[in-house]
Amino acid sequence: MAVGFAAMGAHGVDGQAADWLGRGSHFQLMHAVALVALGLGQGRGRWLKAASALFLLGSILFSGSLYAMALAQLPVVFLVPAGGSCFILGWLALACSALSPGSKQD
């Protein structure tokens, strides 16, 4: 999905819409890789589950709202910072997992 939006941003639209599509697809792809890594590692700890949920929610809110603004001119700009905050909290949860003693049992 992100690759399709990136292609649309590169070839189908101009201006601000192209920037929004490119940025949304970049962040979606980056966090999709993190989600795959978390899934392959079979993270069962509470911090890893929290990181996964926050990355997923961040992708929906951040990238989804950028796609909606670019393609449908929907006024959802207020969702972009909420999605970015989810990404930040997800990375913090991942760091807490790494630093938490006994995190594999949590």
C-alpha positions in Angstrom: 0.0 0.0 0.0 2.8 2.4 0.9 4.6 1.7 -2.3 1.5 2.5 -4.3 1.0 5.8 -2.5 4.7 6.7 -3.0 4.4 6.0 -6.7 1.2 8.1 -6.9 3.1 10.9 -5.1 6.0 10.7 -7.5 4.0 10.4 -10.7 0.3 11.2 -10.1 0.1 14.5 -8.1 2.0 17.7 -7.7 2.9 20.1 -5.0 1.9 19.6 -1.4 -0.1 16.5 -2.1 3.1 14.8 -3.5 5.0 15.7 -0.4 2.3 14.4 1.9 2.1 11.1 -0.1 5.9 10.7 0.0 6.2 11.5 3.7 3.3 9.2 4.6 4.6 6.3 2.6 8.1 6.7 4.1 6.9 6.6 7.7 4.5 3.7 6.9 7.3 1.6 5.3 9.7 2.4 8.1 7.3 1.3 10.8 6.1 -1.7 8.8 9.7 -3.0 8.9 9.7 -2.5 12.7 6.4 -4.4 13.0 7.8 -7.3 10.9 10.9 -7.4 13.1 8.8 -7.4 16.2 6.6 -10.2 14.8 9.6 -12.3 13.7 11.1 -11.9 17.2 7.9 -13.2 18.6 7.9 -10.5 21.2 5.5 -11.5 24.0 6.5 -8.9 26.6 4.1 -6.1 27.5 6.5 -3.4 26.2 6.9 -5.2 22.9 3.1 -5.6 22.5 2.7 -1.9 23.4 5.3 -0.9 20.8 3.6 -3.0 18.1 0.2 -1.5 18.9 1.6 2.1 18.9 3.4 1.5 15.6 0.2 0.2 14.0 -1.9 3.1 15.4 0.7 5.6 14.4 0.8 4.3 10.8 -3.0 4.5 10.6 -3.2 8.0 12.1 -0.1 9.6 10.7 0.2 8.1 7.2 -3.6 7.6 6.8 -4.3 11.3 7.5 -1.6 12.4 5.1 -3.1 10.2 2.4 -6.5 11.5 3.1 -5.4 15.1 3.0 -3.4 14.5 -0.3 -6.1 12.5 -2.1 -9.4 13.7 -0.8 -8.6 17.1 0.7 -10.1 15.9 4.0 -9.4 18.3 6.9 -7.7 15.8 9.2 -4.5 17.6 9.8 -5.1 17.3 13.6 -4.5 13.5 13.3 -0.9 13.9 12.0 0.6 14.9 15.4 -1.4 12.2 17.2 0.1 9.6 14.8 3.6 11.0 15.3 3.1 10.8 19.0 2.2 7.2 18.7 5.4 6.6 16.8 7.5 8.3 19.5 5.7 6.4 22.2 6.2 3.1 20.3 10.0 3.7 20.1 10.0 4.6 23.8 8.1 1.3 24.6 10.7 -0.6 22.5 13.5 1.0 24.5 11.8 0.2 27.8 11.6 -3.4 26.6 15.3 -3.5 26.0 16.1 -1.8 29.3 13.5 -3.6 31.5 14.9 -6.5 33.5 13.0 -9.7 32.8 11.2 -8.1 29.9 10.8 -11.4 28.2 8.5 -12.6 31.0 6.3 -9.4 31.0 
